[in-house]
Amino acid sequence: MILLGTGNSEDVILIILLLSILLAILINRKLFFKILAKVNKLIIPSLYKKDIGKLKSYEKVILGYRYWVTKNSL
């Protein structure tokens, strides 16, 4: 058994839970990206009214990131 800091069996249960969540995310990749797209919609500012040629470099990075998430969620 792998035990963390305290050596309790609760740590093993926590590790198994985290690994099962990670496995579920990997299996449901589209679901993960759909949830990420919804979170991004709430957090990241919208750039649809701006001219792409006049965007600042950090805005281009945000636009590219949003495109990547949207492409993977479809």
MOPE-V622769 format. One record per pair of residues at least 12 apart in sequence whose C-alpha atoms are under 10 Angstrom apart, sorted by sequence separation. I is the first residue (numbers start at 0). J is the second residue. D is the distance in Angstrom with one decimal. If there is no record, write none. Layout:
i=I j=J d=D
i=I j=J d=D
This chain:
i=2 j=14 d=9.2
i=46 j=58 d=8.0
i=1 j=14 d=8.9
i=45 j=58 d=9.9
i=46 j=59 d=9.5
i=44 j=58 d=9.4
i=46 j=61 d=8.8
i=47 j=62 d=9.3
i=45 j=61 d=9.4
i=46 j=62 d=7.3
i=44 j=61 d=8.7
i=45 j=62 d=8.8
i=43 j=61 d=7.9
i=44 j=62 d=9.7
i=43 j=62 d=9.7
i=46 j=65 d=10.0
i=45 j=65 d=9.6
i=43 j=65 d=8.7
i=39 j=64 d=9.7
i=40 j=65 d=8.9
i=39 j=65 d=7.6
i=36 j=65 d=7.6
i=39 j=68 d=8.9
i=35 j=65 d=9.7
i=36 j=66 d=9.7
i=39 j=69 d=10.0
i=36 j=67 d=9.8
i=37 j=68 d=10.0
i=36 j=68 d=6.2
i=37 j=69 d=9.8
i=35 j=68 d=7.3
i=36 j=69 d=6.5
i=34 j=68 d=9.9
i=35 j=69 d=9.0
i=36 j=70 d=9.9
i=32 j=67 d=9.5
i=33 j=68 d=8.0
i=36 j=71 d=9.5
i=32 j=68 d=6.1
i=33 j=69 d=7.8
i=36 j=72 d=7.4
i=31 j=68 d=9.8
i=32 j=69 d=7.5
i=33 j=70 d=10.0
i=35 j=72 d=8.6
i=32 j=70 d=9.0
i=33 j=71 d=8.2
i=34 j=72 d=8.6
i=29 j=68 d=9.8
i=32 j=71 d=6.3
i=33 j=72 d=5.0
i=31 j=71 d=9.4
i=32 j=72 d=4.8
i=33 j=73 d=8.0
i=29 j=70 d=9.9
i=30 j=71 d=9.7
i=31 j=72 d=7.8
i=32 j=73 d=8.6
i=29 j=71 d=6.7
i=30 j=72 d=7.2
i=28 j=71 d=8.3
i=29 j=72 d=5.1
i=30 j=73 d=9.6
i=28 j=72 d=8.1
i=29 j=73 d=7.2
